[in-house]
Amino acid sequence: MRKIPVTVITGFLGAGKTTLVRHLMSHANGRRIALVVNEFGDVGVDRELLLACGDAACLEDDIVELANGCLCCTVADDFLPAMTKLIERAQPPEHILVETSGLALPKPLVKAFGWPGIKTKATVDGVVTVVDGPAVAAGRFASSPEEMAKPDHENPLDEVFSDQLACSDLVLLNKTDLMDAQTLATLTSDLKARLRQGVKLVATHQGNIAPEILLGLSAAAEDDLAARPSLHDAMDEHDHEDFESFIVELGAIANLDDWEAKLKSAIATHDILRVKGFLDVPGKPMRLALQGVGMRIERYFDRPWNEAERRASRLVVIGQKGLDSAAILAALSD
């Protein structure tokens, strides 16, 4: 029986994975595609955004959410049961997308496809890594000379980013519209030097790329693990103790511009890596989706509030260990 191809979509926090997945599912051209989406934290923002896409391809039963933990750490408990349920449907999907958490290491996930319960039924068609071009160009994943000089210096952001690149079959250099030509050329050259031989790099913005380019790589990545080195290969276990997340719950936000200024100040003060969620704007029938990566904030009305749901402002805040959640909540509540 033909194995179901699975595309693993990885990339750091805010790189544009959900936007890419939304594009792929809305351009499926009748192909039955299912999605397993994983988030670092216990609020499923990405699944909500996908269900609000308004496209017939984004069906609730086809989008499986695995929250509150990275798949690379919860493969046996969360991922394998979810995959088994999809594969054993009466009418299984023709292709499965797996959107990992931005902090996940892809290699442990790829290894799972060698397990007896999965190996005969599914294969990793390819690992696609989405890169936030402006963040990398700004040195977000690089250490300063002063940091490098410190004994036992480690950069957890760079470690995750390096592992994601090392496991990839295709790299999408995203948000190219936010970079000038020289910066783009330099970054393209630098990234190509870090990739395995044969791995292609494609420039994109807003995840706008033909599905035919991503779906059908036929990499069988689970049979090629030795060629995908990881900084964590020697470790028996991997955790995410360098990062943490928490939920901010607020009332209605009447003055969006003033509140966004407070958010940007909190991001700068506390070095917040990622913020995302939904806001309640008084007098507006639609909920406001908010996405923040560093100091870049995007907000837009995505769908009407449902009659059965409580209008509320709720955000996920992600950063490195030591976030002062009380101070951040106070800053956003003033």
Backbone torsions as a table, in degrees:
resi	resn	phi	psi	omega
1	MET	NA	139.3	-178.8
2	ARG	-63.0	133.0	176.4
3	LYS	-73.6	144.5	176.9
4	ILE	-78.1	124.2	178.2
5	PRO	-74.0	139.0	-179.5
6	VAL	-124.9	127.7	176.2
7	THR	-105.1	120.4	177.5
8	VAL	-91.6	121.1	179.9
9	ILE	-109.0	113.5	-177.2
10	THR	-121.7	177.4	-176.7
11	GLY	144.9	153.2	-173.4
12	PHE	-68.9	168.5	-179.8
13	LEU	-49.7	125.1	174.9
14	GLY	78.0	12.7	-177.6
15	ALA	-71.4	-23.9	-179.4
16	GLY	117.7	22.7	-177.8
17	LYS	-64.4	-45.7	-177.7
18	THR	-65.9	-38.1	176.9
19	THR	-62.7	-40.9	177.7
20	LEU	-63.5	-46.5	-179.6
21	VAL	-61.2	-42.6	178.8
22	ARG	-59.8	-41.4	178.1
23	HIS	-64.7	-44.4	-178.9
24	LEU	-62.7	-44.2	-176.9
25	MET	-70.9	-32.2	179.9
26	SER	-81.6	-7.0	176.2
27	HIS	-120.0	34.9	-177.0
28	ALA	-74.9	-18.0	179.0
29	ASN	53.1	44.4	176.1
30	GLY	88.3	-10.0	179.1
31	ARG	-71.3	135.3	179.9
32	ARG	-78.6	106.1	-178.8
33	ILE	-115.9	131.2	174.3
34	ALA	-111.0	158.5	-176.0
35	LEU	-133.8	133.2	168.4
36	VAL	-109.6	117.4	-177.2
37	VAL	-116.1	132.5	-175.0
38	ASN	-119.9	136.8	179.5
39	GLU	-129.2	147.6	174.7
40	PHE	-88.2	101.5	-173.2
41	GLY	127.6	170.6	-171.4
42	ASP	-106.8	18.6	175.5
43	VAL	-119.9	123.4	-174.9
44	GLY	-85.6	74.2	-179.6
45	VAL	-68.9	-44.8	-174.9
46	ASP	-63.2	-42.2	178.9
47	ARG	-62.3	-41.8	178.5
48	GLU	-60.9	-41.6	179.2
49	LEU	-64.1	-39.1	-179.6
50	LEU	-69.7	-40.4	179.8
51	LEU	-67.7	-22.2	-179.5
52	ALA	-88.0	6.8	-174.6
53	CYS	-70.0	-16.7	177.2
54	GLY	75.4	12.0	-178.5
55	ASP	-104.6	144.9	-179.4
56	ALA	-62.8	-21.2	-179.0
57	ALA	-75.1	-21.6	-176.5
58	CYS	-90.7	68.9	-178.1
59	LEU	-86.6	143.7	-175.0
60	GLU	-58.6	-41.4	-178.0
61	ASP	-69.9	-17.4	-177.8
62	ASP	-92.7	-3.1	-178.8
63	ILE	-117.8	105.9	-177.3
64	VAL	-99.9	124.7	-178.0
65	GLU	-102.5	130.9	173.8
66	LEU	-122.9	100.3	-174.3
67	ALA	-106.2	174.2	174.8
68	ASN	59.9	52.5	176.2
69	GLY	151.5	144.6	179.0
70	CYS	-83.5	139.8	-176.6
71	LEU	-59.0	-29.7	-179.1
72	CYS	-65.0	-17.7	179.0
73	CYS	-104.8	-12.2	-174.1
74	THR	-127.9	33.8	-176.0
75	VAL	-57.9	-53.3	-174.7
76	ALA	-68.7	-39.3	-174.4
77	ASP	-78.6	-35.5	-172.0
78	ASP	-114.9	-52.0	-170.5
79	PHE	-70.3	-50.0	-176.5
80	LEU	-61.1	-44.0	175.7
81	PRO	-61.5	-38.6	179.5
82	ALA	-65.7	-42.6	178.3
83	MET	-64.4	-43.3	-179.5
84	THR	-60.2	-41.3	179.7
85	LYS	-63.1	-40.4	179.0
86	LEU	-68.3	-44.9	-175.7
87	ILE	-66.1	-34.1	-175.3
88	GLU	-91.6	12.3	173.9
89	ARG	-60.9	155.2	175.4
90	ALA	-59.8	-37.3	174.8
91	GLN	-124.6	86.1	-175.9
92	PRO	-66.6	158.2	178.3
93	PRO	-66.7	155.5	176.7
94	GLU	-82.3	-23.3	179.5
95	HIS	-152.9	145.2	178.0
96	ILE	-121.7	132.5	172.8
97	LEU	-103.1	137.4	174.7
98	VAL	-120.1	110.0	177.2
99	GLU	-96.1	110.1	-177.3
100	THR	-80.1	163.6	168.6
101	SER	-61.5	151.9	179.0
102	GLY	-64.8	-13.6	-179.6
103	LEU	-104.1	3.1	-175.7
104	ALA	-80.1	146.2	170.9
105	LEU	-92.1	125.8	-174.9
106	PRO	-73.2	-26.5	-172.8
107	LYS	-61.6	-44.8	177.6
108	PRO	-58.7	-32.7	178.3
109	LEU	-68.8	-43.2	178.2
110	VAL	-62.6	-39.2	178.7
111	LYS	-57.5	-33.6	-176.8
112	ALA	-61.9	-22.3	-179.5
113	PHE	-76.6	-2.9	172.9
114	GLY	-93.8	-3.8	-179.5
115	TRP	-72.3	146.2	-174.7
116	PRO	-53.6	-39.0	-176.8
117	GLY	-70.6	-15.6	-175.8
118	ILE	-114.9	-34.2	-168.7
119	LYS	-55.2	-37.5	-176.8
120	THR	-85.2	-6.3	-172.8
121	LYS	-117.4	-22.1	-176.8
122	ALA	-146.1	155.7	178.8
123	THR	-141.5	148.6	178.1
124	VAL	-79.7	101.5	-179.7
125	ASP	-63.1	-31.1	177.5
126	GLY	177.1	154.3	173.1
127	VAL	-106.7	116.9	-178.6
128	VAL	-107.5	121.4	-179.8
129	THR	-104.8	123.5	178.5
130	VAL	-96.7	127.5	-175.7
131	VAL	-113.0	129.6	173.9
132	ASP	-79.1	95.7	-174.9
133	GLY	-53.4	-53.7	-178.7
134	PRO	-60.1	-36.4	-179.6
135	ALA	-67.2	-42.3	179.1
136	VAL	-67.6	-42.7	-179.7
137	ALA	-62.4	-31.1	-179.7
138	ALA	-80.7	-0.3	178.3
139	GLY	82.4	21.6	-177.4
140	ARG	-61.4	-29.4	-177.0
141	PHE	-104.9	6.8	-178.8
142	ALA	-106.1	151.6	177.8
143	SER	-94.5	147.0	176.3
144	SER	-74.9	159.0	176.9
145	PRO	-55.4	-35.6	179.7
146	GLU	-65.9	-40.0	178.8
147	GLU	-68.0	-40.7	-178.8
148	MET	-63.2	-28.0	-177.3
149	ALA	-77.2	-13.5	-178.2
150	LYS	-76.3	141.0	177.8
151	PRO	-61.8	142.2	177.1
152	ASP	56.2	33.2	-179.8
153	HIS	-67.9	133.4	174.9
154	GLU	-132.2	145.2	176.1
155	ASN	-122.3	98.2	-175.4
156	PRO	-62.0	-29.8	178.2
157	LEU	-66.0	-45.5	-179.3
158	ASP	-67.2	-35.0	179.9
159	GLU	-63.9	-44.9	178.8
160	VAL	-65.3	-45.1	-179.6
161	PHE	-61.1	-43.7	-179.9
162	SER	-63.6	-41.3	179.0
163	ASP	-65.5	-37.5	178.6
164	GLN	-65.9	-41.4	177.2
165	LEU	-65.4	-41.9	-174.5
166	ALA	-66.4	-25.1	-177.2
167	CYS	-94.0	-4.5	-169.4
168	SER	-78.7	151.6	169.6
169	ASP	-105.2	-20.7	178.0
170	LEU	-150.7	134.3	179.1
171	VAL	-115.3	128.7	176.0
172	LEU	-104.1	113.5	175.8
173	LEU	-84.2	99.7	-169.5
174	ASN	-94.1	164.5	178.0
175	LYS	64.2	34.1	-179.3
176	THR	-65.3	-20.4	178.7
177	ASP	-70.2	-11.3	-179.7
178	LEU	-99.4	9.1	-179.4
179	MET	-124.8	147.9	174.7
180	ASP	-79.5	168.1	-172.5
181	ALA	-60.9	-40.7	-178.2
182	GLN	-68.2	-43.7	178.6
183	THR	-62.2	-41.9	179.4
184	LEU	-62.8	-43.3	-178.9
185	ALA	-65.1	-42.6	179.8
186	THR	-65.0	-45.3	-179.2
187	LEU	-65.0	-40.8	178.4
188	THR	-58.4	-45.2	179.5
189	SER	-63.9	-42.8	-179.1
190	ASP	-64.3	-42.5	-178.8
191	LEU	-68.4	-41.6	179.4
192	LYS	-59.2	-33.6	179.9
193	ALA	-69.3	-18.2	-178.1
194	ARG	-96.2	-5.5	-173.3
195	LEU	-93.7	153.0	174.7
196	ARG	-64.9	154.4	178.1
197	GLN	-59.0	132.7	177.6
198	GLY	93.3	-11.7	178.8
199	VAL	-80.8	127.0	-177.3
200	LYS	-92.6	150.1	175.3
201	LEU	-119.1	127.7	-177.8
202	VAL	-123.7	130.6	178.1
203	ALA	-81.7	134.6	-179.7
204	THR	-142.7	167.4	166.3
205	HIS	-145.2	141.7	-176.3
206	GLN	59.2	26.0	178.2
207	GLY	61.9	23.0	-175.4
208	ASN	-85.7	98.3	-179.1
209	ILE	-151.5	144.9	-178.0
210	ALA	-63.5	132.0	178.9
211	PRO	-55.8	-30.8	-178.6
212	GLU	-61.4	-24.8	-179.9
213	ILE	-75.6	-36.0	-174.7
214	LEU	-92.4	-35.5	-173.9
215	LEU	-100.5	111.4	-177.7
216	GLY	121.1	26.9	178.5
217	LEU	-74.9	-24.3	177.2
218	SER	53.2	42.7	-175.7
219	ALA	-78.9	-25.9	-173.0
220	ALA	45.4	54.6	-171.2
221	ALA	-58.5	-27.9	-179.4
222	GLU	-65.8	-19.4	177.8
223	ASP	-95.0	5.6	-172.8
224	ASP	-129.6	31.2	-172.8
225	LEU	-66.4	-34.3	-176.9
226	ALA	-63.1	-26.0	-178.8
227	ALA	-86.0	2.5	-176.6
228	ARG	-120.2	74.7	-175.3
229	PRO	-66.1	144.4	178.4
230	SER	-126.4	144.7	175.9
231	LEU	-65.5	-15.2	-176.3
232	HIS	-108.1	14.8	-178.2
233	ASP	-60.3	-34.9	-175.6
234	ALA	-82.4	-5.0	-177.0
235	MET	-90.2	138.0	176.4
236	ASP	-70.1	-35.5	179.7
237	GLU	-136.9	158.7	175.6
238	HIS	-130.9	133.4	174.8
239	ASP	-127.3	-178.9	-176.9
240	HIS	-121.0	43.0	-176.6
241	GLU	-67.0	-13.2	178.0
242	ASP	-80.0	-9.5	-175.7
243	PHE	-130.0	158.2	175.8
244	GLU	-152.6	162.7	177.9
245	SER	-141.4	158.2	173.7
246	PHE	-152.7	167.3	-176.1
247	ILE	-103.6	135.2	173.0
248	VAL	-108.8	120.3	177.2
249	GLU	-112.8	126.6	-175.0
250	LEU	-129.7	170.4	172.7
251	GLY	-83.4	-163.9	178.7
252	ALA	-66.0	145.6	179.8
253	ILE	-107.4	105.2	-175.0
254	ALA	-82.4	-43.6	-177.7
255	ASN	-108.1	95.8	-174.2
256	LEU	-65.1	-40.7	-177.5
257	ASP	-64.0	-45.4	179.2
258	ASP	-64.5	-41.7	-179.2
259	TRP	-67.4	-37.9	178.2
260	GLU	-64.2	-34.8	176.7
261	ALA	-62.8	-39.2	176.6
262	LYS	-65.1	-40.9	179.4
263	LEU	-62.3	-45.1	179.9
264	LYS	-63.6	-37.4	177.6
265	SER	-64.5	-41.4	178.7
266	ALA	-66.4	-38.7	178.8
267	ILE	-61.5	-44.9	-179.1
268	ALA	-68.3	-41.4	-176.7
269	THR	-68.5	-39.8	-172.4
270	HIS	-108.1	6.1	178.3
271	ASP	53.4	50.8	178.7
272	ILE	-72.3	131.2	-179.2
273	LEU	-81.7	-39.4	-171.1
274	ARG	-153.1	139.3	173.1
275	VAL	-141.2	135.7	-179.9
276	LYS	-157.1	153.0	179.7
277	GLY	160.6	-154.1	-175.5
278	PHE	-134.1	145.2	-178.8
279	LEU	-120.1	147.5	174.2
280	ASP	-97.3	115.7	179.2
281	VAL	-107.2	117.6	-177.6
282	PRO	-55.4	137.2	177.1
283	GLY	82.9	-3.6	179.8
284	LYS	-106.4	129.3	-179.5
285	PRO	-75.6	-12.4	-177.4
286	MET	-108.4	151.1	175.6
287	ARG	-82.0	151.3	-179.0
288	LEU	-102.1	117.5	175.0
289	ALA	-83.4	137.9	179.7
290	LEU	-129.0	133.6	177.3
291	GLN	-130.1	128.5	178.6
292	GLY	-131.9	129.8	175.1
293	VAL	-127.4	110.0	-173.2
294	GLY	59.5	-132.7	-178.7
295	MET	-88.9	-0.1	179.2
296	ARG	-88.0	118.4	-178.0
297	ILE	-116.3	131.6	174.7
298	GLU	-123.4	132.9	176.6
299	ARG	-138.8	143.1	-179.1
300	TYR	-161.5	151.7	176.5
301	PHE	-80.8	122.6	-172.4
302	ASP	-103.0	-35.7	178.1
303	ARG	-163.0	161.1	176.6
304	PRO	-66.5	149.2	171.4
305	TRP	-64.9	137.2	176.2
306	ASN	-77.8	149.1	-178.8
307	GLU	-60.7	-32.7	-175.2
308	ALA	-84.3	-10.5	-176.1
309	GLU	-99.6	149.7	178.4
310	ARG	-82.6	127.1	176.5
311	ARG	-69.4	128.0	-178.7
312	ALA	-160.1	157.6	174.3
313	SER	-102.5	120.5	-175.0
314	ARG	-142.2	126.5	-176.7
315	LEU	-129.6	148.4	170.7
316	VAL	-101.1	129.3	178.9
317	VAL	-115.6	127.7	-178.0
318	ILE	-125.8	136.9	177.9
319	GLY	-160.1	-175.3	176.2
320	GLN	-76.4	160.9	-175.1
321	LYS	-52.8	138.1	178.2
322	GLY	105.3	9.6	177.6
323	LEU	-57.6	135.3	177.1
324	ASP	-88.9	85.4	-174.3
325	SER	-62.0	-37.0	-179.6
326	ALA	-64.2	-43.8	179.9
327	ALA	-66.8	-39.5	179.6
328	ILE	-65.9	-44.2	177.5
329	LEU	-60.8	-42.1	179.4
330	ALA	-63.3	-41.1	-178.4
331	ALA	-65.2	-35.5	-177.7
332	LEU	-85.7	-13.4	-176.9
333	SER	-95.6	-14.3	-176.4
334	ASP	-61.2	NA	NA
